[in-house]
Amino acid sequence: MTAAWETALSDPDPLVAMGATKALIELLGTWQAKLATEAMDAGATWGAIGGTVGVTRQAAWERLHREVDQFKRQLKTELKRQVKKEVREISDRHRQEISEFTEEMKRRAREARHSF
């Protein structure tokens, strides 16, 4: 985002600067959608989001709902992936602990047989 901003401000070629402003606008739109997602997760309504950016709730919804839905799907996918990874790690750790416990019980049983 910084590079697009610097190009928009400093490039002497107005067409290059315009291209940079387009990229900047797209980045800001994405950022705005991410912030709207966070706001909604915190309990904000489309009316509140629209009021913040100076549009109606309908206009805010029309402008942002697709990206907000997409971000929510991405977050769910990432969360599911993280949970699956943690479940695998816990499962692996439990299998290892069970294996170690079983080996320890076998060792103790052998020692107990040898001590009689």
N, C-alpha and C positions, 0 to 999 in steps of 0.2 A: 504494500500500500504506500509505503514511504517513497519507493522508486517511482511509482505512478505520479504521486504528488509532486515530487521534485522535477520530473519530466514536464508535467503540465505547467509548472511555474517557470522553468528555466529554458526550455527548448525554444530557440528563435523561430523555428518552422511552425507556423500556426497549425498545420495539419497534424504534425507529430504531437503537438500539445493537445489538440482536440482528441486524438486517439488515446492519449494518456488520461484525459478527463473521462472518456468513456469507460476505460478500465477502472478508474477510480470510482465512478458512479456504480458500476457493477459490484465492486468490492464493498462499497458502503451499503448497497442493497442487501447483499449477503449478510453483512454484519448486522443490519437492522433486523433481518429475519431471525438471526440467532438471538438477538436481544429480545425480540418479541416472544420467541420460544421460552427463553428464561423467565420473562415476565409472566407468561401464561402458566408456566410451571409453579410460579410463586403466587398464582391466584388472580392475576390481572385479567380483565375482560377485553374483548375487542374494542369496546367503547373507550376504555381507559387507554389502550394502545393507540387508537385513532386520535384521541384527544391530545396525547403526547406529541404526535407528529403533525397535528393540525388538520386531520381529516375525519370524516365520519367513521363509525365502526364498520359500516359496510365497505367503505373505501379501503380501510385498513385490512379487512378480511380479504377483499379481492386482490389487493396488492401482495399480501404476505402469506396467506393460508397454505399455498402449495409448498412453499419453502419451509414453513413451520411444520407441516405434516411430514415433509421429507426429513427434516432434522430430527423429529421425534422418532421416525422409523429407524434412522441411523443410530440414535441413542439406544433404542431398544435392542437393535442388532448388536451393538457394541457391548451393552450390558449383558445380553444373553451369552455372548462369546466369553466375556470375563467370568460370568458365573460358571459356565461349563469348564473353563480352565481351572477355576478354584475348586470345583467339585472333583475334577481329575486329580489335582494335587492332593486334596484331602483323602481321596480314595486310595491313591498310591501310598500316601503316608500311613494310612490305616492298614493296608495290605502288608507294608513293611513291618509295622508294629506287631501285627498278628504273626507274621513269619518269625520275628525275633522272639516273641512270647512262646510260640510253639517250640522253637529250638531250645529256649531256656528250660521249658518243661521237660523236654526229652533229655536234656543234659542232667537235670536234677533227678529224673527217674533213673538214669544210668548210674549216677552217683549213689542213689539210694540202694540200688541192687548190689552195687559193689561193696557197700558198707556193711551188709549182712553177712 
